[in-house]
Amino acid sequence: MTFLIQQTLLYAVPLLLVALAGVFAERSGIINLALEGIMIFGAFVGVLFVRLMQGIPFFQNAAASKNWLALQGMELLAMLAAAALGAVFSLLLSFASVNLKADQTIGGTALNLMAPALVLFLIRVIANQNTLGMERGDASSWFMIKKSTFGVERGTDWGFFGETFANQVYLATYVCILLFVVLSILLYKTKFGLRLRSCGENPQAADSLGINVYKMRYAGTTISGALAGMGGFVYALTTANCAATGDVAGFGFLALAVMIFGNWKPLNIAGAALLFGLFKCIAAAYASIDINGDGVCMLATAPISAHFYRMMPYIITLVVLAFTSKKSRAPKAEGIPYDKGQR
C-alpha cells in the first residue's frame, strides 16, 4: 500500500500542476494546447540548470558533506528556473493569440511540434546524445535529487504514515501540492482571480468595467506556462529517471483530459489527477504491485498481457471523457480572439 500511494503521487502531482496550468489559461480565454510542449521545454531547462549548478564549488561541497538543505535548495531553484523559462516560452502563444488573433489551437499545436525538436537539438549540442542526464559524468555521488528523507538518517522507523508520506518522497511533490492550493485560492477567492475568470466568460463586459482583457489574458497564459514548465521538470525529476529526453509520455495531453474531467475546478481536478495517477502507476509498476501483500498474488502473474496495463491510462482517459464531456462547461469565451471594437 505504501508503494502504491507513493507511486500514485509521483504520477498525479505533475498532472495536478499542469492541469491547473490549463485552467489559468482557459479561464482567461486562451486555449493552451501547448502544455505538452511547455512541459518538454521545462524539463530540459530544469535538468540543464541542475547540471550546470553541479560545477559550482558551493554545491560540490554540499554534495560531499551531504548538506541536505543546500542540495534541496538547488532542487527548488531548478523548479523556479523551469517555471521562468516555461513562462517565457508561453509568451509565443500569448503573442499569437492576443496580438495576432491567430487560431489558438493551431498556435498550441505549433509549439508542441517545435518544443521537442528544439530540445533534442540543444541536447545533441550540449551532450552529443539524445538524453541529457541531471548528473554530470564526474558527479556520480550526487544524491540530492533522488528521493528525499527530509534530512533524517536512513533506517529510521517512520511508521506507516511516515514511510508513506515522508520517507522516500520527493520534496518537489509537497511543494507542488502547496502551490496548487495557493493558486487555487488565488483563482477563486481573490480580486485578480475574479477579473481573470471574467475575461474568459465575457471579455466585453469585463472591458466595460475597466479591466484590461489583453493584460489579463497575457497574465493567465504566462502563469499557465510557468506551471507547465515546473510540471515538466517535476516529471523529469520523479518519473523520467532525472533526465530530459524531449518527451514527457503524453502527460501534457493527459493533463488536458484531467482538466476537462475536473470541469475546470481545482477540487475536481485533484480527484481526477489521483485517478489518472493511479492507473499510470499501475501501467508503469504492475510487475511490483502485490495485491495481497504476501508476495504471491502479483499483478504480473495474472493472465493479462503487459500491453493491457500500459494501455490502461489512455483507455481510462477515453472512457471517462466519453461519459463526462457532455457535462463539462468550458469558459464561454475561450478560444475566441478578443476584439475591442465588438460589443
KAHU-V168123 format. One record per pair of residues at least 24 apart in sequence whose ideal C-beta (glycine too) atoms are under 6 Angstrom apart, sorted by the first residue. I is the first residue (numbers start at 0). J is the second residue. D is the distance in Angstrom with one decimal. If there is no record, write none. Layout:
BEGIN
i:j:d
I:J:D
I:J:D
END
This chain:
BEGIN
i:j:d
1:162:5.3
1:163:4.7
4:163:5.2
6:280:4.2
6:284:5.5
7:276:4.7
7:277:4.9
7:280:4.7
8:172:5.7
9:237:4.6
9:238:5.6
10:276:4.0
10:279:4.0
10:280:5.4
11:272:4.6
11:273:5.0
11:276:2.8
12:172:5.1
12:175:4.9
13:230:4.7
13:233:5.0
13:234:4.4
13:250:5.9
14:253:6.0
14:254:5.2
14:257:5.3
14:272:4.3
14:275:5.8
15:179:5.6
15:272:4.2
16:175:5.0
16:226:5.5
16:230:4.1
17:227:5.2
17:230:4.0
17:254:3.7
18:254:4.5
18:257:4.2
18:258:4.4
18:268:4.9
19:179:5.8
19:226:5.9
20:223:4.3
20:226:3.6
20:227:4.3
21:255:5.9
21:258:4.3
22:258:5.9
22:263:5.4
23:219:4.9
23:222:4.6
23:223:4.5
24:219:5.4
24:220:5.0
24:223:3.7
25:330:5.7
25:333:4.9
26:195:5.7
26:196:4.9
26:199:4.6
26:330:5.7
27:195:5.2
27:198:5.2
27:199:5.3
27:215:5.6
27:216:4.7
27:219:2.8
28:198:5.3
28:199:4.2
28:216:5.6
28:332:4.8
28:333:5.4
29:96:5.2
29:216:5.5
29:220:5.0
30:103:4.4
30:333:5.6
30:334:4.5
31:223:5.2
32:104:6.0
32:107:3.0
33:92:5.4
33:107:4.1
33:110:3.8
33:111:5.7
34:227:4.9
34:251:3.9
34:254:5.6
35:111:5.1
35:251:2.8
35:252:5.8
36:110:4.4
36:111:4.1
36:114:3.3
37:85:5.0
37:88:5.6
37:89:5.9
37:224:5.4
37:227:3.9
37:228:5.6
38:227:5.4
38:230:5.7
38:231:3.3
38:247:4.7
38:251:4.9
39:114:4.5
39:115:5.4
39:118:5.5
39:247:5.6
40:88:5.0
40:114:4.9
41:81:4.1
41:85:4.3
41:228:3.0
41:231:3.2
41:232:5.1
42:231:3.9
42:232:5.5
42:235:3.9
42:243:4.8
43:118:4.5
43:243:4.2
44:80:5.7
44:81:4.9
44:84:4.3
45:77:4.5
45:81:3.8
45:232:3.0
46:131:5.5
46:133:5.0
46:235:5.6
46:243:4.2
48:77:4.5
48:80:4.3
49:77:4.9
49:133:5.0
50:135:5.8
53:135:5.2
53:138:4.9
62:141:5.3
67:150:4.2
70:143:3.0
71:170:5.3
78:229:5.2
78:232:5.8
81:228:4.6
81:229:5.3
81:232:3.7
82:225:4.1
82:228:5.1
82:229:4.2
84:228:5.9
85:224:4.6
85:225:5.4
85:227:5.5
85:228:1.7
86:221:4.8
86:224:4.4
86:225:4.1
88:224:5.9
89:220:5.4
89:221:5.9
89:224:2.4
92:220:6.0
93:217:5.0
93:220:4.4
97:213:5.4
97:216:5.4
100:336:3.8
103:334:5.3
115:245:4.3
118:245:4.5
119:245:4.2
130:242:5.2
130:244:5.2
131:243:4.5
132:242:5.0
133:241:4.0
144:241:5.6
169:237:5.4
171:233:5.1
171:236:5.8
175:233:5.9
183:265:3.8
195:219:5.4
199:330:3.6
199:332:5.5
199:333:5.7
200:330:5.7
200:331:5.2
202:332:5.4
202:337:4.7
203:342:5.4
212:337:5.1
256:316:4.8
256:320:6.0
259:327:5.3
260:319:5.4
260:323:5.5
262:327:5.4
278:311:4.9
278:312:4.6
278:315:5.0
279:312:4.7
282:308:5.1
282:309:4.9
282:311:5.2
282:312:5.4
END
